[in-house]
Amino acid sequence: MESRFIQWCKSKMKTLVFFLEEPSAQDALEGLLPRILPDDIKVHYLIFEGKQDLEKRMESRMRAWRAPHSLFVILRDQDRSDCKNIKKNLLEKCKNAGQPTTLVRIACRELEAWFVGDWRAVGEAFDLTQKLSSLAKKARYRDPDKLDDPVAELRRYLPYYQKRDGARRIGRHLDINRNKSKSFQIFIDGIKKLTTTIDSSLI
């Protein structure tokens, strides 16, 4: 039989609920988040079938969520859309769903820009550390968020690169201080602030 203390701890379990447009985002975050989140925060992933599916169903999924002490995070690729408009639209949907404190972050232009922002992590993931680490010095990769096609950049040096396999490999090596992607750094900063918020809500 569980002690009253263990039961109390479970009743205070804190949860971050991630709304993601594709499985590769979860693959990357599963390698990254355990290294930056406190041990007492549980993570739950809701995967949608692309951006349109996420935007269509997110309000109903938020309203249906019942676990206490939960905060939501939405991560969506920018692609070729306007970042400000995307975020404004998503925040409005969160407000309509009764979750105005949801953290909304946009990967510019797509998740793989975060990987290009840390070539050392890519090299470590594919046992090519010496070969790929030097790419970080190239002017082309000083601002990975401006690349039109980050996946193509990865395949330039890794012709066999696949999105989910790459995300699984690279996510666990991403360095939150070394990464040159501004959208990655903004995401990390948001997660850190959110964990402070969720801790404060339980005091």
Backbone as CSV, one residue per row, in Angstrom:
resi,resn,N_x,N_y,N_z,CA_x,CA_y,CA_z,C_x,C_y,C_z
1,MET,0.846,-1.196,0.000,0.000,0.000,0.000,0.888,1.255,0.000
2,GLU,0.524,2.233,-0.839,1.315,3.443,-0.945,1.174,4.293,0.311
3,SER,2.255,4.940,0.696,2.206,5.836,1.837,1.412,7.093,1.459
4,ARG,0.954,7.805,2.478,0.225,9.040,2.225,1.103,10.061,1.517
5,PHE,2.414,10.021,1.813,3.330,10.968,1.182,3.409,10.709,-0.322
6,ILE,3.519,9.442,-0.721,3.580,9.110,-2.141,2.278,9.498,-2.835
7,GLN,1.158,9.247,-2.175,-0.132,9.629,-2.750,-0.215,11.146,-2.918
8,TRP,0.275,11.872,-1.926,0.260,13.335,-2.010,1.131,13.821,-3.165
9,CYS,2.322,13.208,-3.325,3.221,13.580,-4.412,2.563,13.373,-5.776
10,LYS,1.856,12.243,-5.903,1.192,11.955,-7.178,0.081,12.960,-7.448
11,SER,-0.598,13.378,-6.388,-1.685,14.345,-6.573,-1.147,15.696,-7.010
12,LYS,0.151,15.947,-6.757,0.770,17.217,-7.121,1.625,17.077,-8.389
13,MET,1.506,15.986,-9.114,2.300,15.769,-10.309,2.082,16.898,-11.310
14,LYS,3.172,17.458,-11.777,3.112,18.558,-12.729,3.343,18.018,-14.136
15,THR,2.571,18.508,-15.086,2.629,17.967,-16.439,2.751,19.073,-17.473
16,LEU,3.669,18.886,-18.409,3.742,19.718,-19.599,3.152,18.916,-20.743
17,VAL,2.147,19.469,-21.397,1.468,18.788,-22.490,1.885,19.458,-23.798
18,PHE,2.591,18.706,-24.634,3.094,19.250,-25.891,2.160,18.897,-27.046
19,PHE,1.746,19.909,-27.779,0.967,19.741,-29.004,1.944,19.884,-30.172
20,LEU,2.120,18.809,-30.926,3.131,18.770,-31.984,2.509,18.378,-33.315
21,GLU,3.027,18.931,-34.378,2.446,18.674,-35.694,2.924,17.381,-36.330
22,GLU,4.018,16.810,-35.823,4.546,15.590,-36.443,5.361,14.786,-35.428
23,PRO,5.510,13.475,-35.679,6.225,12.606,-34.732,7.691,12.956,-34.550
24,SER,8.345,13.496,-35.577,9.775,13.785,-35.452,10.037,14.839,-34.373
25,ALA,9.070,15.718,-34.123,9.236,16.703,-33.052,9.298,16.005,-31.697
26,GLN,8.436,15.014,-31.509,8.483,14.242,-30.266,9.808,13.495,-30.158
27,ASP,10.262,12.919,-31.258,11.531,12.181,-31.252,12.669,13.063,-30.763
28,ALA,12.701,14.309,-31.243,13.771,15.223,-30.835,13.618,15.645,-29.378
29,LEU,12.400,15.976,-28.977,12.169,16.463,-27.614,12.412,15.384,-26.568
30,GLU,12.145,14.131,-26.906,12.389,13.047,-25.953,13.869,12.914,-25.624
31,GLY,14.724,13.332,-26.535,16.162,13.313,-26.257,16.644,14.566,-25.563
32,LEU,15.936,15.669,-25.786,16.354,16.962,-25.249,15.790,17.264,-23.868
33,LEU,14.487,17.116,-23.696,13.819,17.598,-22.484,14.288,16.957,-21.180
34,PRO,14.575,15.641,-21.144,15.019,15.068,-19.862,16.275,15.734,-19.308
35,ARG,17.020,16.403,-20.153,18.255,17.054,-19.706,18.034,18.481,-19.214
36,ILE,16.822,19.016,-19.400,16.593,20.390,-18.973,15.395,20.552,-18.035
37,LEU,14.570,19.523,-17.927,13.399,19.613,-17.060,13.678,19.016,-15.681
38,PRO,13.082,19.581,-14.639,13.185,18.973,-13.303,12.576,17.574,-13.308
39,ASP,13.045,16.723,-12.413,12.584,15.337,-12.368,11.109,15.207,-12.014
40,ASP,10.541,16.219,-11.350,9.158,16.090,-10.890,8.142,16.594,-11.919
41,ILE,8.590,16.840,-13.140,7.672,17.272,-14.195,7.481,16.147,-15.207
42,LYS,6.225,15.795,-15.413,5.868,14.757,-16.368,5.598,15.406,-17.727
43,VAL,5.952,14.703,-18.794,5.737,15.217,-20.147,4.768,14.314,-20.887
44,HIS,3.812,14.932,-21.550,2.855,14.179,-22.376,2.837,14.800,-23.768
45,TYR,2.859,13.941,-24.787,2.885,14.416,-26.164,1.578,14.079,-26.878
46,LEU,1.007,15.082,-27.552,-0.136,14.870,-28.430,0.324,15.190,-29.851
47,ILE,0.319,14.185,-30.708,0.824,14.329,-32.073,-0.335,14.444,-33.055
48,PHE,-0.253,15.435,-33.910,-1.285,15.663,-34.908,-0.758,15.310,-36.298
49,GLU,-1.662,15.257,-37.252,-1.294,14.895,-38.615,-1.034,16.153,-39.431
50,GLY,-0.021,16.890,-39.029,0.333,18.108,-39.733,-0.249,19.366,-39.095
51,LYS,0.101,20.502,-39.668,-0.296,21.805,-39.117,-1.807,22.018,-39.146
52,GLN,-2.417,21.691,-40.265,-3.861,21.919,-40.390,-4.641,21.093,-39.379
53,ASP,-4.213,19.857,-39.175,-4.889,18.993,-38.205,-4.706,19.550,-36.797
54,LEU,-3.504,20.028,-36.486,-3.233,20.617,-35.171,-4.163,21.804,-34.925
55,GLU,-4.229,22.719,-35.887,-5.035,23.918,-35.705,-6.530,23.615,-35.676
56,LYS,-6.936,22.556,-36.355,-8.345,22.189,-36.389,-8.804,21.551,-35.083
57,ARG,-7.949,20.730,-34.470,-8.376,19.920,-33.341,-7.851,20.370,-31.988
58,MET,-6.922,21.323,-31.963,-6.260,21.658,-30.702,-7.227,22.189,-29.642
59,GLU,-8.212,22.985,-30.017,-9.121,23.541,-29.024,-9.908,22.447,-28.317
60,SER,-10.419,21.496,-29.077,-11.204,20.416,-28.465,-10.327,19.532,-27.587
61,ARG,-9.077,19.327,-27.994,-8.178,18.495,-27.179,-7.824,19.199,-25.875
62,MET,-7.652,20.497,-25.923,-7.358,21.251,-24.697,-8.538,21.218,-23.738
63,ARG,-9.730,21.413,-24.266,-10.919,21.402,-23.409,-11.136,20.037,-22.757
64,ALA,-10.734,18.977,-23.469,-10.960,17.617,-22.971,-9.900,17.180,-21.957
65,TRP,-8.788,17.914,-21.860,-7.696,17.518,-20.962,-8.117,17.702,-19.512
66,ARG,-7.933,16.674,-18.701,-8.434,16.705,-17.329,-7.349,16.605,-16.252
67,ALA,-6.139,16.271,-16.612,-5.093,16.113,-15.594,-4.810,17.455,-14.915
68,PRO,-4.823,17.500,-13.584,-4.568,18.770,-12.882,-3.100,19.187,-12.988
69,HIS,-2.836,20.451,-12.679,-1.475,20.982,-12.656,-0.775,20.787,-14.001
70,SER,-1.493,21.049,-15.089,-0.932,20.888,-16.430,-0.823,22.243,-17.126
71,LEU,0.234,22.394,-17.886,0.400,23.546,-18.756,0.692,23.043,-20.167
72,PHE,0.279,23.817,-21.154,0.380,23.381,-22.536,1.499,24.112,-23.276
73,VAL,2.091,23.367,-24.220,3.111,23.924,-25.105,2.757,23.532,-26.536
74,ILE,2.730,24.509,-27.428,2.509,24.223,-28.842,3.786,24.537,-29.598
75,LEU,4.275,23.556,-30.365,5.452,23.752,-31.208,5.049,23.483,-32.647
76,ARG,5.234,24.507,-33.486,4.827,24.393,-34.884,5.904,24.962,-35.784
77,ASP,6.113,24.356,-36.951,7.059,24.895,-37.921,6.506,26.163,-38.553
78,GLN,7.411,27.061,-38.885,7.016,28.266,-39.607,6.773,27.961,-41.084
79,ASP,7.669,27.163,-41.665,7.675,26.931,-43.107,7.770,28.286,-43.805
80,ARG,6.843,28.587,-44.709,6.937,29.857,-45.442,5.871,30.866,-45.005
81,SER,5.252,30.607,-43.879,4.221,31.514,-43.373,4.840,32.594,-42.492
82,ASP,4.038,33.567,-42.120,4.498,34.654,-41.265,4.428,34.234,-39.796
83,CYS,5.557,34.314,-39.109,5.656,33.865,-37.708,4.635,34.554,-36.806
84,LYS,4.530,35.872,-36.943,3.644,36.633,-36.063,2.188,36.230,-36.261
85,ASN,1.805,36.018,-37.503,0.418,35.621,-37.781,0.118,34.224,-37.251
86,ILE,1.091,33.321,-37.418,0.915,31.954,-36.908,0.705,31.980,-35.398
87,LYS,1.592,32.688,-34.712,1.525,32.725,-33.249,0.236,33.393,-32.772
88,LYS,-0.148,34.488,-33.425,-1.376,35.187,-33.055,-2.587,34.269,-33.192
89,ASN,-2.642,33.519,-34.282,-3.753,32.605,-34.537,-3.798,31.488,-33.493
90,LEU,-2.647,30.920,-33.179,-2.587,29.825,-32.206,-2.948,30.316,-30.801
91,LEU,-2.456,31.490,-30.437,-2.773,32.036,-29.113,-4.268,32.325,-28.975
92,GLU,-4.884,32.755,-30.046,-6.317,33.010,-30.018,-7.095,31.719,-29.790
93,LYS,-6.653,30.648,-30.426,-7.296,29.354,-30.248,-7.116,28.857,-28.809
94,CYS,-5.934,29.088,-28.255,-5.686,28.690,-26.865,-6.605,29.452,-25.914
95,LYS,-6.760,30.734,-26.172,-7.648,31.564,-25.352,-9.089,31.065,-25.440
96,ASN,-9.511,30.715,-26.653,-10.870,30.202,-26.843,-11.089,28.887,-26.104
97,ALA,-10.005,28.111,-25.960,-10.091,26.818,-25.291,-9.946,26.931,-23.781
98,GLY,-9.775,28.164,-23.285,-9.629,28.357,-21.845,-8.226,28.132,-21.331
99,GLN,-7.225,28.193,-22.242,-5.831,27.980,-21.856,-4.960,29.144,-22.343
100,PRO,-5.222,30.344,-21.839,-4.495,31.525,-22.320,-3.016,31.559,-21.956
101,THR,-2.608,30.723,-21.003,-1.194,30.718,-20.591,-0.354,29.738,-21.400
102,THR,-0.924,29.140,-22.422,-0.198,28.182,-23.256,1.046,28.831,-23.860
103,LEU,2.140,28.095,-23.842,3.380,28.547,-24.479,3.339,28.153,-25.947
104,VAL,3.411,29.137,-26.833,3.415,28.881,-28.274,4.791,29.245,-28.830
105,ARG,5.421,28.291,-29.489,6.728,28.529,-30.075,6.747,28.038,-31.521
106,ILE,7.423,28.838,-32.366,7.510,28.540,-33.790,8.953,28.202,-34.138
107,ALA,9.171,27.037,-34.759,10.499,26.653,-35.240,10.707,27.293,-36.607
108,CYS,11.701,28.161,-36.709,11.956,28.880,-37.970,13.104,28.206,-38.743
109,ARG,12.932,27.898,-40.012,11.648,27.745,-40.665,11.034,26.403,-40.328
110,GLU,11.878,25.480,-39.928,11.374,24.176,-39.518,12.299,23.584,-38.465
111,LEU,11.848,22.516,-37.852,12.564,21.907,-36.726,14.027,21.625,-37.036
112,GLU,14.304,21.194,-38.268,15.675,20.808,-38.618,16.657,21.972,-38.575
113,ALA,16.157,23.216,-38.569,17.058,24.362,-38.403,17.729,24.308,-37.031
114,TRP,17.023,23.730,-36.052,17.612,23.560,-34.725,18.807,22.606,-34.786
115,PHE,18.737,21.623,-35.663,19.835,20.665,-35.796,21.023,21.311,-36.509
116,VAL,20.725,22.055,-37.579,21.790,22.754,-38.300,22.460,23.789,-37.397
117,GLY,21.721,24.275,-36.410,22.293,25.228,-35.459,23.299,24.615,-34.507
118,ASP,23.442,23.300,-34.546,24.386,22.613,-33.665,25.019,21.453,-34.433
119,TRP,25.948,21.793,-35.316,26.582,20.762,-36.152,27.373,19.755,-35.320
120,ARG,27.866,20.174,-34.182,28.581,19.215,-33.337,27.635,18.104,-32.877
121,ALA,26.418,18.486,-32.504,25.422,17.490,-32.095,25.114,16.539,-33.247
122,VAL,25.005,17.077,-34.455,24.750,16.234,-35.628,25.907,15.267,-35.830
123,GLY,27.133,15.775,-35.701,28.305,14.915,-35.851,28.368,13.827,-34.807
124,GLU,28.054,14.170,-33.560,28.056,13.170,-32.493,26.981,12.122,-32.733
125,ALA,25.842,12.557,-33.262,24.729,11.638,-33.495,25.045,10.612,-34.574
126,PHE,25.858,11.003,-35.550,26.156,10.112,-36.675,27.616,9.667,-36.705
127,ASP,28.292,9.794,-35.557,29.696,9.378,-35.449,30.577,10.044,-36.497
128,LEU,30.313,11.320,-36.732,31.097,12.109,-37.690,31.461,13.456,-37.053
129,THR,31.818,13.401,-35.783,32.032,14.631,-35.024,33.077,15.530,-35.657
130,GLN,34.223,14.971,-35.991,35.310,15.779,-36.536,34.941,16.385,-37.887
131,LYS,34.267,15.617,-38.707,33.913,16.072,-40.057,32.844,17.159,-40.033
132,LEU,31.825,17.011,-39.197,30.683,17.915,-39.234,30.802,19.116,-38.295
133,SER,31.570,18.985,-37.236,31.682,20.086,-36.272,32.208,21.360,-36.920
134,SER,33.110,21.206,-37.880,33.724,22.368,-38.532,32.719,23.175,-39.353
135,LEU,31.576,22.569,-39.693,30.580,23.276,-40.499,29.986,24.467,-39.753
136,ALA,30.062,24.438,-38.444,29.511,25.529,-37.637,30.217,26.852,-37.928
137,LYS,31.427,26.797,-38.481,32.191,28.009,-38.762,31.810,28.645,-40.100
138,LYS,31.079,27.924,-40.916,30.707,28.443,-42.223,29.691,29.578,-42.097
139,ALA,29.888,30.613,-42.887,28.977,31.760,-42.853,27.548,31.350,-43.172
140,ARG,27.415,30.340,-43.999,26.094,29.855,-44.422,25.230,29.438,-43.239
141,TYR,25.879,28.974,-42.152,25.142,28.409,-41.020,25.169,29.287,-39.773
142,ARG,25.554,30.554,-39.947,25.582,31.447,-38.791,24.187,31.760,-38.269
143,ASP,23.212,31.743,-39.165,21.817,31.996,-38.772,20.950,30.922,-39.428
144,PRO,20.907,29.724,-38.845,20.195,28.597,-39.468,18.698,28.836,-39.654
145,ASP,18.112,29.744,-38.880,16.675,30.013,-39.009,16.327,30.641,-40.357
146,LYS,17.323,31.172,-41.066,17.081,31.809,-42.356,17.220,30.841,-43.533
147,LEU,17.630,29.627,-43.267,17.785,28.646,-44.342,16.423,28.262,-44.908
148,ASP,16.321,28.201,-46.224,15.052,27.840,-46.861,14.699,26.378,-46.653
149,ASP,15.714,25.521,-46.608,15.457,24.077,-46.522,16.524,23.399,-45.661
150,PRO,16.373,23.447,-44.324,17.363,22.835,-43.429,17.555,21.336,-43.660
151,VAL,16.480,20.635,-44.052,16.615,19.195,-44.309,17.579,18.956,-45.458
152,ALA,17.482,19.786,-46.490,18.401,19.663,-47.628,19.838,19.918,-47.202
153,GLU,20.034,20.840,-46.247,21.389,21.111,-45.751,21.946,19.894,-45.020
154,LEU,21.104,19.232,-44.252,21.546,18.023,-43.558,21.886,16.923,-44.560
155,ARG,21.073,16.797,-45.583,21.305,15.747,-46.592,22.481,16.056,-47.510
156,ARG,22.933,17.299,-47.508,24.129,17.664,-48.258,25.338,16.889,-47.743
157,TYR,25.344,16.642,-46.427,26.464,15.938,-45.791,26.078,14.542,-45.308
158,LEU,24.761,14.309,-45.181,24.246,13.006,-44.761,23.161,12.596,-45.757
159,PRO,23.549,12.074,-46.925,22.572,11.752,-47.982,21.470,10.787,-47.534
160,TYR,21.759,10.009,-46.513,20.823,9.007,-46.021,19.936,9.546,-44.893
161,TYR,20.004,10.838,-44.633,19.267,11.433,-43.515,17.764,11.249,-43.675
162,GLN,17.117,10.770,-42.598,15.659,10.639,-42.539,15.156,11.396,-41.306
163,LYS,14.001,12.046,-41.431,13.533,12.965,-40.401,13.410,12.338,-39.010
164,ARG,12.726,11.211,-38.882,12.506,10.648,-37.553,13.779,10.037,-36.981
165,ASP,14.505,9.311,-37.801,15.762,8.733,-37.340,16.732,9.836,-36.934
166,GLY,16.817,10.881,-37.746,17.711,11.984,-37.429,17.311,12.693,-36.148
167,ALA,16.016,12.910,-35.966,15.541,13.590,-34.760,15.859,12.780,-33.512
168,ARG,15.679,11.465,-33.590,15.990,10.598,-32.441,17.472,10.676,-32.097
169,ARG,18.313,10.625,-33.122,19.764,10.630,-32.895,20.253,11.981,-32.360
170,ILE,19.800,13.051,-33.008,20.357,14.371,-32.731,19.799,14.991,-31.450
171,GLY,18.517,14.746,-31.157,17.883,15.367,-29.996,18.650,15.180,-28.707
172,ARG,19.194,14.021,-28.507,19.886,13.733,-27.244,21.263,14.402,-27.144
173,HIS,21.721,14.984,-28.267,23.039,15.635,-28.264,22.958,17.154,-28.335
174,LEU,21.776,17.717,-28.569,21.655,19.168,-28.702,22.122,19.878,-27.435
175,ASP,22.921,20.902,-27.619,23.450,21.684,-26.506,22.683,23.001,-26.435
176,ILE,22.057,23.273,-25.310,21.203,24.453,-25.213,22.008,25.757,-25.209
177,ASN,23.286,25.696,-24.937,24.113,26.906,-24.918,24.876,27.122,-26.225
178,ARG,25.075,26.065,-26.972,25.896,26.135,-28.182,25.074,26.417,-29.437
179,ASN,23.800,26.114,-29.399,22.967,26.155,-30.596,22.811,27.584,-31.141
180,LYS,22.989,27.736,-32.452,22.936,29.047,-33.103,21.536,29.431,-33.566
181,SER,20.589,28.520,-33.456,19.216,28.826,-33.878,18.542,29.708,-32.831
182,LYS,18.121,30.897,-33.250,17.449,31.809,-32.321,16.109,31.239,-31.859
183,SER,15.397,30.576,-32.779,14.100,30.017,-32.391,14.279,28.874,-31.393
184,PHE,15.389,28.152,-31.490,15.689,27.108,-30.502,15.929,27.744,-29.134
185,GLN,16.725,28.802,-29.100,17.033,29.469,-27.837,15.773,30.069,-27.211
186,ILE,14.881,30.620,-28.039,13.629,31.178,-27.528,12.742,30.062,-26.970
187,PHE,12.763,28.900,-27.629,12.003,27.742,-27.141,12.526,27.304,-25.771
188,ILE,13.834,27.173,-25.645,14.441,26.742,-24.379,14.121,27.743,-23.271
189,ASP,14.240,29.020,-23.572,13.939,30.059,-22.582,12.484,29.973,-22.134
190,GLY,11.586,29.729,-23.081,10.167,29.605,-22.746,9.889,28.412,-21.852
191,ILE,10.534,27.283,-22.147,10.345,26.077,-21.333,10.840,26.315,-19.909
192,LYS,11.974,26.960,-19.782,12.515,27.237,-18.448,11.569,28.124,-17.644
193,LYS,11.035,29.149,-18.281,10.106,30.044,-17.587,8.809,29.318,-17.241
194,LEU,8.384,28.434,-18.113,7.151,27.698,-17.877,7.285,26.756,-16.688
195,THR,8.441,26.129,-16.539,8.627,25.215,-15.406,8.627,26.003,-14.093
196,THR,9.100,27.247,-14.135,9.037,28.098,-12.950,7.579,28.431,-12.615
197,THR,6.796,28.689,-13.661,5.377,28.999,-13.479,4.629,27.826,-12.882
198,ILE,4.882,26.634,-13.401,4.168,25.452,-12.935,4.583,25.091,-11.526
199,ASP,5.845,25.379,-11.155,6.279,25.164,-9.773,5.563,26.144,-8.848
200,SER,5.480,27.411,-9.242,4.875,28.424,-8.403,3.387,28.160,-8.176
201,SER,2.735,27.559,-9.177,1.297,27.325,-9.067,0.950,26.270,-8.023
202,LEU,1.957,25.518,-7.583,1.696,24.450,-6.617,2.114,24.813,-5.200
203,ILE,2.649,26.016,-5.067,3.086,26.421,-3.719,1.880,26.784,-2.848
